[in-house]
Amino acid sequence: MRKETQPDPALLRKKLDIRLPLIGVYDAPDPAAFKPLAIPKKNGCVFSFYGNWLRGETLHITRESYGCGGSGSCFWGIQARSREEFIKFLVDDEGLKASGELMERSIGSRTPFRAENAHIFIGPLKEEGWTYLKTITFLVNPDQLTALMIGAQYHSAPEDPPPVIAPFGSGCRELIPFDDFNIAQASIGATDIAMRQHLPPDILAFTVTKPMFNRLCELDERSFLDKPFLERLKKARGAVLFRGEVLK
């Protein structure tokens, strides 16, 4: 059986001037392949490790060390408080839904993620970890997000599952937002107000499944990547803005 290999996103990154690292979520058995590792602080947000990702470090999450309660719930199903208390917190303290009943239904409608291995790793893509990869996240500005959305819909037929979604959820839940990781699908993320403070103000997330990543990496000169609309956008913005850098 031929071993599956990670596709090369070099052309896509070049055409869209994506300079920030692509971030993978891995459900894997062995930490050795993901070094150097960063360990979460108690109650620390996953996205507070944005700087670590830029330095090439990977966040290492386990059932015993997962950071904030949202991360423990998201990746391991750990509940630090009763469901009633959790819903009350989200509705009354955070104001995220109009009623407890709506919040209850929203939480209950999602397919829970359950890790298959003892370790979750979140950090820059590593080709040797492709087998254990669950999702890939592009950290991008709005212009780059627009282009990736077009790319996600490039091969999509009307009868296919929605190529791009934007479900309600915490920042870490938005890194694994899919009910089925085996279909080509993408999701807009980094929309949780609680985690936005850890990212530059012009950066959003575009998270994809491995099948969608394959599709995006297959885009070539016949697609919008080599057409006038994208070139005019780059010219209008200027190279620095389009790279997603924070202007001083």
Buried (B, 14 or more C-beta within 10 A) or exposed (E): EEEEEBBEBEBBBEBBBBEBBBBBBBBBEEBEBBEEBBEBEEEBBBBBBBEBBEEEBBBBBBBEEBBBBBBBBBBBEEEEEEEEEBBBBBBEEEEBBEEBEEBBEBBEEEEEBEBEEEBBBBBBBBEEBBEBBBBBBBBBBEBBBBBBBBBBBBBBEEEEEEBBBEBBBBBBBBBBBBEEBEBBBBBBBBBBEBBBEBBBEBBBBBBBBBEBBBBBBBBEEEBBBEEEEBEEBBEEBEEEBBBBBEEE
